[in-house]
Amino acid sequence: MTQRIIKFTKMHGAGNDYIYVNTLIYNIPDPAAVSVRWSDRHKGIGSDGLVLIGAASSPEADYSMRIFNADGSEAMMCGNASRCIGKYLYEKGMTDKSVIRLETLSGIKTLKLYINDGKVERVTVDMLCPAFDVPAQYAPGCSDGNDGTLLADGRLFGGTFVSMGNPHFVTFVNDIATLDIARYGSILERHAAFPSRCNIEFAQPMADGTIRTRVWERGSGITMACGTGACATAVAAALTGRSGRSSRIAMDGGTLDITWQEADNHVMMAGPAEFVFEGEINLDN
Ligand SMILES: N[C@@H](CCC[C@H](N)C(=O)O)C(=O)O
């Protein structure tokens, strides 16, 4: 019988906050609906979504991750959650490995934990290769390859489509501090160019060498950071000559260090992972 009282852990990576449940102990029968209820910042726990940690189906992996956005949609990958899972598994004694293989819907990702005095201080994730498989309907108003220009509420946004296991449209702007990202992000997420909707990154290279990036996430709206979005931004910046193969992506909730390796084409993401609090909640809430 499914237990009704579920113990959960709230964690964040650069401010991108999720509710984590160990499904080796607790069964969540309808995670999409639970994510909508629990993510609510007024009537629920409050988060950008729900993350389920479970057994891996592949013998190559140690554990698995499933990620649901705040609107209940399931995503293929989450960069910030994968770092948090590394910390969760190690500090809760579920592994003593400092290299963990995590199964996701977009492949097995390798996490490397940097441990000091029993605490995981930083996690690096091998995010595998970026893909530029342009959505079928990306053609309207677009130029060549994965670059295009999209119209949203009277403003044109030139950008690059990058898949990091999930879809991203990275648009470079020159008014990042004042841009109304809720206005434009909500329209671009559901633009006809993106049949499966899209995560949107608004980015601007800054004088200090960082790339200031603000995010509108598919299924969750404005978030403080997006790991896959940071990777997509770094790749788009490198492709368009705005940066080299390594970038510091400065998001609202923290900075992620991204390197797009020349040797194997893999994108490496490094950043923090933090516990916020533990709690328990009735599955029916
Ligand atoms: N916050 C995430 C990505 C979460 C999923 C995304 N909203 C989608 O629908 O693809 C990250 O850190 O990568």
The ligand as a MOL file (V3000), in Angstrom:
LIG
                    3D

  0  0  0     0  0            999 V3000
M  V30 BEGIN CTAB
M  V30 COUNTS 13 12 0 0 0
M  V30 BEGIN ATOM
M  V30 1 N 16.1400 23.7980 -14.2240 0
M  V30 2 C 16.6140 22.8270 -15.0860 0
M  V30 3 C 15.8280 22.3790 -16.2600 0
M  V30 4 C 14.4270 21.8930 -15.8780 0
M  V30 5 C 13.6020 21.3850 -17.0310 0
M  V30 6 C 13.1800 22.4400 -18.0110 0
M  V30 7 N 12.2850 23.4160 -17.4590 0
M  V30 8 C 12.5250 21.7560 -19.2310 0
M  V30 9 O 11.2890 21.6570 -19.3020 0
M  V30 10 O 13.2670 21.3150 -20.1060 0
M  V30 11 C 18.1150 22.7760 -15.2160 0
M  V30 12 O 18.7890 23.1830 -14.2570 0
M  V30 13 O 18.6430 22.2820 -16.2030 0
M  V30 END ATOM
M  V30 BEGIN BOND
M  V30 1 1 1 2
M  V30 2 1 2 3
M  V30 3 1 2 11
M  V30 4 1 3 4
M  V30 5 1 4 5
M  V30 6 1 5 6
M  V30 7 1 6 7
M  V30 8 1 6 8
M  V30 9 2 8 9
M  V30 10 1 8 10
M  V30 11 2 11 12
M  V30 12 1 11 13
M  V30 END BOND
M  V30 END CTAB
M  END
